[in-house]
Every structure is written in C-alpha cells, then in structure tokens.
Amino acid sequence: MMQGNVNKNCEATILVVVRNNAKLKSINAVIDTGFTGFLSLPNNIITELGLPWSYRDRGTLGDGSEVLFDIYDAVAIWDGKAKEIEVNSAETDPLIGMSMLRGYRLQVDTIEGGLVIITDLSERSPIL
C-alpha cells in the first residue's frame, strides 16, 4: 500500500522515486487519470537523472490537440519494488498516469489534505 495526499489545488499526489543506475530522485507527482502513460517529467529532471532516450510518440492532450513526446527509460520504486517504466518528457508538473496504476486501486478523500491510498489489487482478499 502507498499513501499520498490531496494538495491545495484538490489534486491527488503521491511520492515516487525514480532511478537511473545509481542516481535516485524523489518526486511528488499528481495522479492524472486522463494520462495513459506511466510518468511524465520535465526535461530538467530527465537531464538530472541522465535518463536514456528511447523513442518519440504522438499523444493527445485534454484539449484534443496532438503533440509529440520524447520517451525515456527509467526505473520507478513503486509499492516497494523496482518497476521499469517509460517517462514522457513534458514541461508540466510531474504526472502519474494510468499505466503506473494498472493493477491497483486508487482511493482519494477529495478535500485539501485528504488521504490518497493506492493498494495492489493482487493482494486483496477474495470476496466470499
């Protein structure tokens, strides 16, 4: 189980650690259920971590416009385990997308300071 909180802008946030070899960085990211990728980071963090470039992909933004994203390879520490992920380069606040949340339950108390809980669905007890 992982926990975060709701910020003053009513955004659900969670701390994620991103790694490239020996370089580690803790990043407070906003959970974006409209983003289908794993994680987006601004270029300065990608450069700081020295993430290797992988490819370029086309994406559709919330306003319907299409843009090209550079995609980088990284490892995230997610739920206490190393997880290989793709990082989209975007000059916004860091975002956690639905690919990162796949297989997890997201619960959000939508008040400032509210609790964000992410639990692994494979660990839940079956309903009798």
The first five atom37 places (N, CA, C, CB, O) and aatype in JSON, in Angstrom:
{
  "aatype": [12, 12, 5, 7, 2, 19, 2, 11, 2, 4, 6, 0, 16, 9, 10, 19, 19, 19, 1, 2, 2, 0, 11, 10, 11, 15, 9, 2, 0, 19, 9, 3, 16, 7, 13, 16, 7, 13, 10, 15, 10, 14, 2, 2, 9, 9, 16, 6, 10, 7, 10, 14, 17, 15, 18, 1, 3, 1, 7, 16, 10, 7, 3, 7, 15, 6, 19, 10, 13, 3, 9, 18, 3, 0, 19, 0, 9, 17, 3, 7, 11, 0, 11, 6, 9, 6, 19, 2, 15, 0, 6, 16, 3, 14, 10, 9, 7, 12, 15, 12, 10, 1, 7, 18, 1, 10, 5, 19, 3, 16, 9, 6, 7, 7, 10, 19, 9, 9, 16, 3, 10, 15, 6, 1, 15, 14, 9, 10],
  "atom_mask": [
    [1, 1, 1, 1, 1],
    [1, 1, 1, 1, 1],
    [1, 1, 1, 1, 1],
    [1, 1, 1, 0, 1],
    [1, 1, 1, 1, 1],
    [1, 1, 1, 1, 1],
    [1, 1, 1, 1, 1],
    [1, 1, 1, 1, 1],
    [1, 1, 1, 1, 1],
    [1, 1, 1, 1, 1],
    [1, 1, 1, 1, 1],
    [1, 1, 1, 1, 1],
    [1, 1, 1, 1, 1],
    [1, 1, 1, 1, 1],
    [1, 1, 1, 1, 1],
    [1, 1, 1, 1, 1],
    [1, 1, 1, 1, 1],
    [1, 1, 1, 1, 1],
    [1, 1, 1, 1, 1],
    [1, 1, 1, 1, 1],
    [1, 1, 1, 1, 1],
    [1, 1, 1, 1, 1],
    [1, 1, 1, 1, 1],
    [1, 1, 1, 1, 1],
    [1, 1, 1, 1, 1],
    [1, 1, 1, 1, 1],
    [1, 1, 1, 1, 1],
    [1, 1, 1, 1, 1],
    [1, 1, 1, 1, 1],
    [1, 1, 1, 1, 1],
    [1, 1, 1, 1, 1],
    [1, 1, 1, 1, 1],
    [1, 1, 1, 1, 1],
    [1, 1, 1, 0, 1],
    [1, 1, 1, 1, 1],
    [1, 1, 1, 1, 1],
    [1, 1, 1, 0, 1],
    [1, 1, 1, 1, 1],
    [1, 1, 1, 1, 1],
    [1, 1, 1, 1, 1],
    [1, 1, 1, 1, 1],
    [1, 1, 1, 1, 1],
    [1, 1, 1, 1, 1],
    [1, 1, 1, 1, 1],
    [1, 1, 1, 1, 1],
    [1, 1, 1, 1, 1],
    [1, 1, 1, 1, 1],
    [1, 1, 1, 1, 1],
    [1, 1, 1, 1, 1],
    [1, 1, 1, 0, 1],
    [1, 1, 1, 1, 1],
    [1, 1, 1, 1, 1],
    [1, 1, 1, 1, 1],
    [1, 1, 1, 1, 1],
    [1, 1, 1, 1, 1],
    [1, 1, 1, 1, 1],
    [1, 1, 1, 1, 1],
    [1, 1, 1, 1, 1],
    [1, 1, 1, 0, 1],
    [1, 1, 1, 1, 1],
    [1, 1, 1, 1, 1],
    [1, 1, 1, 0, 1],
    [1, 1, 1, 1, 1],
    [1, 1, 1, 0, 1],
    [1, 1, 1, 1, 1],
    [1, 1, 1, 1, 1],
    [1, 1, 1, 1, 1],
    [1, 1, 1, 1, 1],
    [1, 1, 1, 1, 1],
    [1, 1, 1, 1, 1],
    [1, 1, 1, 1, 1],
    [1, 1, 1, 1, 1],
    [1, 1, 1, 1, 1],
    [1, 1, 1, 1, 1],
    [1, 1, 1, 1, 1],
    [1, 1, 1, 1, 1],
    [1, 1, 1, 1, 1],
    [1, 1, 1, 1, 1],
    [1, 1, 1, 1, 1],
    [1, 1, 1, 0, 1],
    [1, 1, 1, 1, 1],
    [1, 1, 1, 1, 1],
    [1, 1, 1, 1, 1],
    [1, 1, 1, 1, 1],
    [1, 1, 1, 1, 1],
    [1, 1, 1, 1, 1],
    [1, 1, 1, 1, 1],
    [1, 1, 1, 1, 1],
    [1, 1, 1, 1, 1],
    [1, 1, 1, 1, 1],
    [1, 1, 1, 1, 1],
    [1, 1, 1, 1, 1],
    [1, 1, 1, 1, 1],
    [1, 1, 1, 1, 1],
    [1, 1, 1, 1, 1],
    [1, 1, 1, 1, 1],
    [1, 1, 1, 0, 1],
    [1, 1, 1, 1, 1],
    [1, 1, 1, 1, 1],
    [1, 1, 1, 1, 1],
    [1, 1, 1, 1, 1],
    [1, 1, 1, 1, 1],
    [1, 1, 1, 0, 1],
    [1, 1, 1, 1, 1],
    [1, 1, 1, 1, 1],
    [1, 1, 1, 1, 1],
    [1, 1, 1, 1, 1],
    [1, 1, 1, 1, 1],
    [1, 1, 1, 1, 1],
    [1, 1, 1, 1, 1],
    [1, 1, 1, 1, 1],
    [1, 1, 1, 1, 1],
    [1, 1, 1, 0, 1],
    [1, 1, 1, 0, 1],
    [1, 1, 1, 1, 1],
    [1, 1, 1, 1, 1],
    [1, 1, 1, 1, 1],
    [1, 1, 1, 1, 1],
    [1, 1, 1, 1, 1],
    [1, 1, 1, 1, 1],
    [1, 1, 1, 1, 1],
    [1, 1, 1, 1, 1],
    [1, 1, 1, 1, 1],
    [1, 1, 1, 1, 1],
    [1, 1, 1, 1, 1],
    [1, 1, 1, 1, 1],
    [1, 1, 1, 1, 1],
    [1, 1, 1, 1, 1]
  ],
  "atom_positions": [
    [[0.84, -1.18, 0.0], [0.0, 0.0, 0.0], [0.89, 1.24, 0.0], [-0.96, 0.0, 1.22], [1.93, 1.28, 0.65]],
    [[0.44, 2.25, -0.75], [1.14, 3.52, -0.81], [0.16, 4.62, -0.41], [1.74, 3.78, -2.23], [-1.04, 4.5, -0.64]],
    [[0.69, 5.69, 0.18], [-0.16, 6.79, 0.6], [0.38, 8.12, 0.11], [-0.3, 6.8, 2.11], [1.59, 8.33, 0.04]],
    [[-0.54, 9.01, -0.22], [-0.21, 10.37, -0.58], [-1.26, 11.28, 0.02], [0.0, 0.0, 0.0], [-1.93, 10.92, 0.98]],
    [[-1.38, 12.48, -0.55], [-2.41, 13.38, -0.05], [-2.94, 14.27, -1.15], [-1.86, 14.23, 1.1], [-2.38, 14.34, -2.25]],
    [[-4.03, 14.94, -0.85], [-4.65, 15.88, -1.77], [-4.1, 17.27, -1.45], [-6.23, 15.85, -1.66], [-4.12, 17.69, -0.3]],
    [[-3.6, 17.96, -2.48], [-3.0, 19.27, -2.25], [-4.04, 20.39, -2.25], [-1.94, 19.54, -3.3], [-5.24, 20.13, -2.38]],
    [[-3.58, 21.62, -2.1], [-4.49, 22.77, -2.01], [-5.26, 23.01, -3.31], [-3.72, 24.01, -1.64], [-6.27, 23.72, -3.31]],
    [[-4.78, 22.44, -4.43], [-5.48, 22.55, -5.72], [-6.45, 21.41, -5.96], [-4.48, 22.62, -6.85], [-6.97, 21.25, -7.07]],
    [[-6.69, 20.61, -4.93], [-7.58, 19.44, -4.99], [-7.04, 18.37, -5.96], [-8.99, 19.87, -5.42], [-7.8, 17.69, -6.64]],
    [[-5.7, 18.25, -6.0], [-5.04, 17.24, -6.83], [-4.52, 16.11, -5.94], [-3.89, 17.86, -7.66], [-3.9, 16.37, -4.91]],
    [[-4.78, 14.88, -6.34], [-4.25, 13.73, -5.63], [-2.77, 13.59, -5.98], [-5.04, 12.42, -5.99], [-2.41, 13.55, -7.15]],
    [[-1.91, 13.52, -4.95], [-0.47, 13.44, -5.19], [0.13, 12.24, -4.45], [0.24, 14.73, -4.75], [-0.41, 11.78, -3.44]],
    [[1.23, 11.77, -4.99], [1.95, 10.65, -4.36], [3.44, 10.84, -4.63], [1.45, 9.26, -4.91], [3.83, 11.37, -5.67]],
    [[4.25, 10.41, -3.71], [5.71, 10.48, -3.86], [6.16, 9.21, -4.58], [6.43, 10.62, -2.47], [5.79, 8.1, -4.21]],
    [[6.96, 9.4, -5.61], [7.53, 8.27, -6.35], [9.03, 8.51, -6.48], [6.85, 8.09, -7.76], [9.47, 9.63, -6.7]],
    [[9.8, 7.44, -6.35], [11.25, 7.53, -6.51], [11.59, 7.0, -7.9], [12.01, 6.72, -5.38], [11.18, 5.91, -8.28]],
    [[12.35, 7.81, -8.66], [12.77, 7.43, -9.99], [14.27, 7.2, -9.95], [12.39, 8.52, -11.06], [15.02, 7.93, -9.3]],
    [[14.7, 6.16, -10.66], [16.11, 5.75, -10.61], [16.65, 5.54, -12.02], [16.27, 4.48, -9.78], [15.95, 5.06, -12.91]],
    [[17.9, 5.9, -12.19], [18.68, 5.54, -13.37], [20.06, 5.17, -12.84], [18.74, 6.71, -14.45], [20.83, 6.04, -12.42]],
    [[20.36, 3.9, -12.87], [21.61, 3.4, -12.29], [21.7, 3.82, -10.83], [22.85, 3.92, -13.09], [20.82, 3.47, -10.04]],
    [[22.74, 4.56, -10.45], [22.91, 4.94, -9.04], [22.2, 6.24, -8.68], [24.37, 5.08, -8.73], [22.14, 6.6, -7.51]],
    [[21.67, 6.95, -9.67], [21.0, 8.23, -9.4], [19.55, 7.98, -9.0], [21.07, 9.16, -10.63], [18.82, 7.27, -9.69]],
    [[19.15, 8.58, -7.87], [17.77, 8.46, -7.36], [17.21, 9.85, -7.15], [17.73, 7.63, -6.03], [17.94, 10.78, -6.77]],
    [[15.9, 10.0, -7.38], [15.24, 11.27, -7.1], [13.82, 10.99, -6.65], [15.25, 12.2, -8.35], [13.08, 10.27, -7.31]],
    [[13.45, 11.58, -5.5], [12.07, 11.51, -5.01], [11.28, 12.62, -5.68], [12.0, 11.63, -3.45], [11.7, 13.78, -5.69]],
    [[10.15, 12.27, -6.24], [9.33, 13.21, -6.99], [7.91, 13.16, -6.49], [9.39, 12.91, -8.5], [7.3, 12.09, -6.41]],
    [[7.37, 14.32, -6.16], [5.96, 14.42, -5.78], [5.17, 14.62, -7.07], [5.71, 15.6, -4.74], [5.31, 15.66, -7.72]],
    [[4.34, 13.65, -7.44], [3.63, 13.68, -8.72], [2.13, 13.72, -8.5], [4.0, 12.46, -9.56], [1.6, 13.17, -7.54]],
    [[1.45, 14.39, -9.43], [0.0, 14.47, -9.44], [-0.54, 13.26, -10.18], [-0.5, 15.8, -10.09], [-0.02, 12.9, -11.25]],
    [[-1.56, 12.62, -9.65], [-2.2, 11.49, -10.32], [-3.17, 12.05, -11.35], [-2.94, 10.56, -9.29], [-4.06, 12.84, -11.03]],
    [[-2.98, 11.64, -12.61], [-3.78, 12.14, -13.73], [-4.45, 10.96, -14.42], [-2.91, 12.96, -14.72], [-3.8, 10.27, -15.21]],
    [[-5.73, 10.72, -14.14], [-6.43, 9.58, -14.72], [-6.71, 9.76, -16.21], [-7.74, 9.34, -13.98], [-7.15, 8.81, -16.86]],
    [[-6.48, 10.95, -16.76], [-6.62, 11.17, -18.19], [-5.33, 10.91, -18.96], [0.0, 0.0, 0.0], [-5.32, 10.99, -20.19]],
    [[-4.25, 10.62, -18.25], [-2.95, 10.34, -18.85], [-2.76, 8.84, -18.87], [-1.78, 11.05, -18.07], [-2.79, 8.19, -17.82]],
    [[-2.57, 8.27, -20.06], [-2.48, 6.81, -20.18], [-1.07, 6.27, -19.99], [-3.0, 6.39, -21.52], [-0.89, 5.05, -19.88]],
    [[-0.07, 7.14, -19.95], [1.31, 6.69, -19.77], [1.62, 6.34, -18.32], [0.0, 0.0, 0.0], [0.72, 6.25, -17.48]],
    [[2.91, 6.14, -18.04], [3.36, 5.82, -16.69], [3.63, 7.08, -15.88], [4.62, 4.96, -16.75], [3.01, 7.31, -14.84]],
    [[4.56, 7.91, -16.37], [5.02, 9.07, -15.62], [5.47, 10.13, -16.62], [6.17, 8.7, -14.65], [6.1, 9.81, -17.62]],
    [[5.14, 11.38, -16.34], [5.71, 12.48, -17.13], [6.6, 13.3, -16.21], [4.59, 13.37, -17.78], [6.29, 13.51, -15.04]],
    [[7.71, 13.77, -16.77], [8.66, 14.59, -16.02], [9.13, 15.73, -16.92], [9.87, 13.75, -15.51], [9.22, 15.57, -18.14]],
    [[9.45, 16.89, -16.31], [10.04, 17.97, -17.1], [11.48, 17.62, -17.48], [9.99, 19.3, -16.31], [12.13, 16.8, -16.84]],
    [[11.95, 18.27, -18.54], [13.3, 17.99, -19.08], [14.41, 18.14, -18.05], [13.59, 18.89, -20.24], [15.37, 17.38, -18.08]],
    [[14.31, 19.12, -17.14], [15.4, 19.31, -16.18], [15.58, 18.09, -15.27], [15.15, 20.56, -15.33], [16.71, 17.76, -14.91]],
    [[14.51, 17.43, -14.9], [14.63, 16.22, -14.06], [15.15, 15.05, -14.88], [13.25, 15.86, -13.42], [15.96, 14.26, -14.4]],
    [[14.69, 14.93, -16.13], [15.18, 13.87, -17.02], [16.69, 14.02, -17.21], [14.45, 13.92, -18.39], [17.43, 13.03, -17.17]],
    [[17.14, 15.24, -17.42], [18.58, 15.51, -17.6], [19.35, 15.23, -16.32], [18.8, 16.97, -18.04], [20.42, 14.62, -16.35]],
    [[18.81, 15.68, -15.18], [19.46, 15.45, -13.89], [19.69, 13.96, -13.63], [18.63, 16.05, -12.75], [20.74, 13.57, -13.12]],
    [[18.71, 13.15, -13.98], [18.82, 11.7, -13.77], [19.61, 11.01, -14.88], [17.44, 11.09, -13.66], [20.01, 9.85, -14.73]],
    [[19.83, 11.7, -15.99], [20.53, 11.09, -17.11], [19.76, 9.94, -17.73], [0.0, 0.0, 0.0], [20.34, 8.93, -18.11]],
    [[18.43, 10.09, -17.83], [17.6, 9.01, -18.38], [17.89, 8.82, -19.88], [16.09, 9.31, -18.16], [18.0, 9.8, -20.61]],
    [[18.02, 7.58, -20.31], [18.29, 7.34, -21.75], [17.02, 7.52, -22.59], [18.86, 5.9, -21.95], [15.94, 7.07, -22.22]],
    [[17.2, 8.21, -23.73], [16.1, 8.43, -24.67], [15.75, 7.1, -25.32], [16.49, 9.49, -25.74], [16.64, 6.31, -25.63]],
    [[14.45, 6.85, -25.54], [14.01, 5.61, -26.15], [13.38, 5.83, -27.52], [13.02, 4.91, -25.24], [13.81, 5.22, -28.5]],
    [[12.37, 6.7, -27.6], [11.71, 6.95, -28.87], [10.81, 8.18, -28.74], [10.89, 5.72, -29.33], [10.71, 8.76, -27.66]],
    [[10.17, 8.57, -29.81], [9.23, 9.69, -29.82], [7.85, 9.14, -30.15], [9.66, 10.8, -30.85], [7.7, 8.27, -31.01]],
    [[6.83, 9.65, -29.43], [5.47, 9.15, -29.62], [4.5, 10.33, -29.7], [5.06, 8.2, -28.47], [4.76, 11.4, -29.16]],
    [[3.41, 10.12, -30.39], [2.36, 11.12, -30.52], [1.34, 10.91, -29.41], [1.68, 11.05, -31.93], [0.98, 9.77, -29.09]],
    [[0.89, 12.01, -28.82], [-0.11, 11.92, -27.77], [-1.18, 12.98, -27.97], [0.0, 0.0, 0.0], [-0.95, 14.0, -28.62]],
    [[-2.36, 12.73, -27.41], [-3.46, 13.67, -27.49], [-3.67, 14.29, -26.13], [-4.76, 12.98, -27.99], [-3.82, 13.58, -25.13]],
    [[-3.67, 15.62, -26.07], [-3.88, 16.34, -24.82], [-5.36, 16.45, -24.51], [-3.24, 17.74, -24.89], [-6.21, 16.13, -25.34]],
    [[-5.66, 16.91, -23.3], [-7.05, 17.04, -22.85], [-7.88, 17.96, -23.73], [0.0, 0.0, 0.0], [-9.1, 17.81, -23.8]],
    [[-7.23, 18.92, -24.4], [-7.98, 19.84, -25.27], [-8.15, 19.3, -26.68], [-7.27, 21.18, -25.32], [-8.7, 19.98, -27.55]],
    [[-7.69, 18.06, -26.92], [-7.84, 17.43, -28.23], [-6.67, 17.65, -29.17], [0.0, 0.0, 0.0], [-6.61, 17.01, -30.22]],
    [[-5.74, 18.53, -28.82], [-4.58, 18.76, -29.69], [-3.59, 17.6, -29.58], [-3.89, 20.09, -29.33], [-3.49, 16.93, -28.55]],
    [[-2.86, 17.38, -30.68], [-1.86, 16.32, -30.7], [-0.47, 16.92, -30.6], [-1.99, 15.46, -31.97], [-0.18, 17.96, -31.21]],
    [[0.4, 16.26, -29.84], [1.78, 16.7, -29.68], [2.7, 15.49, -29.73], [1.98, 17.47, -28.34], [2.26, 14.35, -29.56]],
    [[3.98, 15.74, -29.98], [4.98, 14.68, -29.93], [5.67, 14.73, -28.58], [6.01, 14.83, -31.09], [6.02, 15.8, -28.09]],
    [[5.88, 13.55, -27.99], [6.57, 13.42, -26.71], [7.83, 12.61, -26.91], [5.66, 12.78, -25.65], [7.81, 11.58, -27.59]],
    [[8.94, 13.05, -26.32], [10.12, 12.21, -26.23], [9.9, 11.27, -25.05], [11.45, 13.06, -26.06], [9.45, 11.69, -23.98]],
    [[10.22, 9.99, -25.26], [10.02, 8.96, -24.24], [11.39, 8.46, -23.78], [9.15, 7.78, -24.8], [12.27, 8.18, -24.6]],
    [[11.55, 8.36, -22.47], [12.81, 7.93, -21.86], [12.57, 6.69, -21.01], [13.44, 9.07, -21.01], [11.45, 6.46, -20.55]],
    [[13.6, 5.9, -20.8], [13.52, 4.7, -19.97], [13.98, 5.04, -18.55], [14.37, 3.55, -20.56], [14.93, 5.79, -18.36]],
    [[13.28, 4.47, -17.57], [13.65, 4.68, -16.17], [13.16, 3.51, -15.34], [13.06, 6.02, -15.62], [12.46, 2.62, -15.83]],
    [[13.54, 3.52, -14.09], [13.03, 2.57, -13.11], [12.39, 3.38, -12.0], [14.16, 1.62, -12.55], [13.0, 4.33, -11.49]],
    [[11.17, 3.02, -11.62], [10.5, 3.66, -10.5], [10.44, 2.67, -9.35], [9.07, 4.16, -10.9], [10.27, 1.47, -9.56]],
    [[10.57, 3.19, -8.16], [10.32, 2.36, -6.98], [8.83, 2.55, -6.69], [11.24, 2.76, -5.73], [8.41, 3.62, -6.25]],
    [[8.07, 1.51, -6.94], [6.61, 1.59, -6.87], [6.12, 0.47, -5.97], [5.97, 1.49, -8.3], [6.35, -0.71, -6.25]],
    [[5.46, 0.83, -4.92], [4.96, -0.14, -3.94], [6.12, -0.99, -3.39], [3.88, -1.05, -4.57], [5.96, -2.19, -3.15]],
    [[7.27, -0.35, -3.21], [8.43, -1.01, -2.62], [9.22, -1.87, -3.58], [0.0, 0.0, 0.0], [10.19, -2.52, -3.18]],
    [[8.83, -1.9, -4.87], [9.52, -2.75, -5.84], [10.0, -1.9, -7.02], [8.58, -3.88, -6.34], [9.4, -0.89, -7.36]],
    [[11.1, -2.34, -7.63], [11.6, -1.68, -8.84], [10.7, -2.05, -10.01], [13.08, -2.08, -9.13], [10.39, -3.22, -10.23]],
    [[10.3, -1.02, -10.77], [9.4, -1.23, -11.91], [9.96, -0.45, -13.1], [7.94, -0.78, -11.58], [10.13, 0.76, -13.02]],
    [[10.24, -1.15, -14.21], [10.71, -0.48, -15.41], [9.54, 0.27, -16.04], [11.33, -1.5, -16.42], [8.47, -0.29, -16.26]],
    [[9.78, 1.56, -16.32], [8.71, 2.41, -16.85], [9.24, 3.27, -17.99], [8.12, 3.3, -15.73], [10.45, 3.4, -18.21]],
    [[8.28, 3.86, -18.71], [8.59, 4.88, -19.7], [8.23, 6.23, -19.1], [7.83, 4.63, -21.05], [7.22, 6.36, -18.41]],
    [[9.07, 7.22, -19.37], [8.84, 8.57, -18.88], [8.61, 9.49, -20.07], [10.04, 9.08, -18.01], [9.45, 9.57, -20.97]],
    [[7.47, 10.17, -20.09], [7.18, 11.16, -21.12], [7.79, 12.49, -20.71], [5.65, 11.31, -21.35], [7.63, 12.92, -19.57]],
    [[8.48, 13.13, -21.63], [9.01, 14.46, -21.37], [7.89, 15.47, -21.59], [10.23, 14.78, -22.28], [7.32, 15.55, -22.68]],
    [[7.57, 16.24, -20.55], [6.51, 17.25, -20.65], [6.82, 18.37, -19.66], [5.09, 16.63, -20.38], [7.13, 18.11, -18.5]],
    [[6.74, 19.59, -20.12], [7.04, 20.73, -19.26], [5.83, 21.1, -18.41], [7.48, 21.94, -20.11], [5.29, 22.2, -18.52]],
    [[5.43, 20.17, -17.58], [4.33, 20.35, -16.63], [4.81, 19.81, -15.28], [3.01, 19.63, -17.11], [5.93, 19.31, -15.15]],
    [[3.94, 19.9, -14.29], [4.23, 19.21, -13.04], [4.33, 17.72, -13.34], [3.15, 19.51, -11.95], [3.63, 17.24, -14.23]],
    [[5.15, 16.98, -12.61], [5.22, 15.54, -12.82], [3.83, 14.9, -12.65], [6.22, 14.9, -11.83], [3.07, 15.25, -11.74]],
    [[3.51, 13.96, -13.55], [2.21, 13.3, -13.54], [2.38, 11.8, -13.5], [1.39, 13.71, -14.77], [3.24, 11.24, -14.19]],
    [[1.56, 11.14, -12.69], [1.44, 9.68, -12.66], [0.23, 9.33, -13.53], [1.29, 9.11, -11.18], [-0.86, 9.87, -13.33]],
    [[0.43, 8.42, -14.49], [-0.65, 8.03, -15.38], [-1.24, 6.66, -15.06], [0.0, 0.0, 0.0], [-0.81, 5.97, -14.13]],
    [[-2.22, 6.3, -15.85], [-2.95, 5.05, -15.62], [-2.12, 3.8, -15.84], [-4.15, 5.01, -16.51], [-2.41, 2.76, -15.25]],
    [[-1.08, 3.86, -16.69], [-0.23, 2.68, -16.85], [0.5, 2.34, -15.56], [0.79, 2.9, -17.98], [0.73, 1.17, -15.26]],
    [[0.87, 3.37, -14.79], [1.52, 3.14, -13.5], [0.53, 2.54, -12.5], [2.12, 4.47, -12.94], [0.9, 1.73, -11.65]],
    [[-0.73, 2.94, -12.61], [-1.76, 2.5, -11.66], [-2.4, 1.16, -12.04], [-2.83, 3.55, -11.56], [-3.21, 0.63, -11.28]],
    [[-2.06, 0.62, -13.21], [-2.67, -0.65, -13.66], [-2.46, -1.73, -12.6], [-2.08, -1.11, -15.02], [-1.34, -1.96, -12.15]],
    [[-3.54, -2.38, -12.21], [-3.47, -3.44, -11.21], [-3.58, -2.95, -9.78], [0.0, 0.0, 0.0], [-3.4, -3.72, -8.84]],
    [[-3.89, -1.66, -9.62], [-4.0, -1.07, -8.29], [-5.36, -0.4, -8.11], [-2.87, -0.05, -8.05], [-6.01, -0.02, -9.09]],
    [[-5.77, -0.25, -6.87], [-6.97, 0.51, -6.52], [-6.52, 1.88, -6.04], [-7.83, -0.24, -5.41], [-5.59, 2.0, -5.25]],
    [[-7.2, 2.91, -6.53], [-6.93, 4.29, -6.13], [-8.12, 4.8, -5.34], [-6.65, 5.2, -7.37], [-9.25, 4.79, -5.83]],
    [[-7.86, 5.25, -4.11], [-8.9, 5.85, -3.26], [-8.44, 7.26, -2.9], [-9.17, 4.99, -1.97], [-7.29, 7.46, -2.5]],
    [[-9.34, 8.23, -3.03], [-8.99, 9.62, -2.77], [-10.07, 10.27, -1.92], [-8.8, 10.39, -4.09], [-11.25, 10.25, -2.27]],
    [[-9.65, 10.85, -0.79], [-10.53, 11.7, 0.02], [-10.37, 13.1, -0.54], [-10.19, 11.62, 1.58], [-9.37, 13.76, -0.27]],
    [[-11.35, 13.56, -1.3], [-11.19, 14.78, -2.1], [-11.47, 16.05, -1.31], [-12.11, 14.72, -3.29], [-12.39, 16.81, -1.6]],
    [[-10.64, 16.26, -0.29], [-10.6, 17.51, 0.47], [-9.13, 17.87, 0.62], [-11.33, 17.39, 1.88], [-8.27, 16.99, 0.58]],
    [[-8.82, 19.15, 0.81], [-7.44, 19.55, 1.0], [-6.85, 18.78, 2.18], [-7.33, 21.08, 1.22], [-7.41, 18.77, 3.27]],
    [[-5.7, 18.16, 1.95], [-5.06, 17.34, 2.97], [-5.63, 15.93, 3.04], [0.0, 0.0, 0.0], [-5.19, 15.13, 3.86]],
    [[-6.61, 15.62, 2.19], [-7.23, 14.3, 2.19], [-6.23, 13.2, 1.87], [0.0, 0.0, 0.0], [-5.18, 13.45, 1.28]],
    [[-6.58, 12.01, 2.25], [-5.71, 10.85, 2.08], [-5.87, 10.25, 0.68], [-6.03, 9.79, 3.14], [-6.98, 10.13, 0.17]],
    [[-4.75, 9.89, 0.07], [-4.7, 9.16, -1.19], [-4.11, 7.79, -0.86], [-3.85, 9.92, -2.3], [-3.01, 7.71, -0.32]],
    [[-4.84, 6.74, -1.17], [-4.37, 5.37, -0.88], [-4.36, 4.59, -2.19], [-5.27, 4.67, 0.19], [-5.34, 4.56, -2.92]],
    [[-3.23, 3.94, -2.46], [-3.08, 3.09, -3.63], [-2.73, 1.7, -3.13], [-1.98, 3.64, -4.61], [-1.72, 1.51, -2.45]],
    [[-3.58, 0.72, -3.46], [-3.36, -0.65, -2.98], [-3.29, -1.62, -4.16], [-4.49, -1.08, -2.02], [-3.98, -1.45, -5.17]],
    [[-2.45, -2.61, -4.02], [-2.24, -3.64, -5.03], [-3.46, -4.56, -5.04], [-0.93, -4.45, -4.75], [-3.78, -5.18, -4.02]],
    [[-4.14, -4.66, -6.18], [-5.33, -5.5, -6.27], [-5.01, -6.99, -6.19], [-6.07, -5.21, -7.56], [-5.88, -7.79, -5.84]],
    [[-3.77, -7.37, -6.52], [-3.43, -8.8, -6.45], [-3.3, -9.27, -5.01], [-2.13, -9.06, -7.2], [-3.27, -10.48, -4.77]],
    [[-3.21, -8.34, -4.05], [-3.06, -8.72, -2.64], [-4.36, -8.7, -1.88], [-2.08, -7.81, -1.97], [-4.38, -9.01, -0.69]],
    [[-5.46, -8.33, -2.54], [-6.73, -8.24, -1.8], [-7.32, -9.62, -1.56], [-7.73, -7.38, -2.56], [-7.07, -10.57, -2.31]],
    [[-8.08, -9.72, -0.52], [-8.74, -10.98, -0.17], [-9.94, -11.18, -1.09], [-9.18, -10.99, 1.32], [-10.63, -10.22, -1.43]],
    [[-10.18, -12.4, -1.5], [-11.36, -12.65, -2.34], [-12.64, -12.37, -1.54], [-11.35, -14.11, -2.87], [-12.69, -12.57, -0.33]],
    [[-13.65, -11.91, -2.24], [-14.95, -11.66, -1.61], [-15.71, -12.98, -1.56], [-15.78, -10.57, -2.39], [-15.84, -13.67, -2.57]],
    [[-16.2, -13.32, -0.39], [-16.93, -14.59, -0.23], [-18.4, -14.4, -0.38], [-16.66, -15.21, 1.13], [-19.17, -15.35, -0.28]]
  ]
}
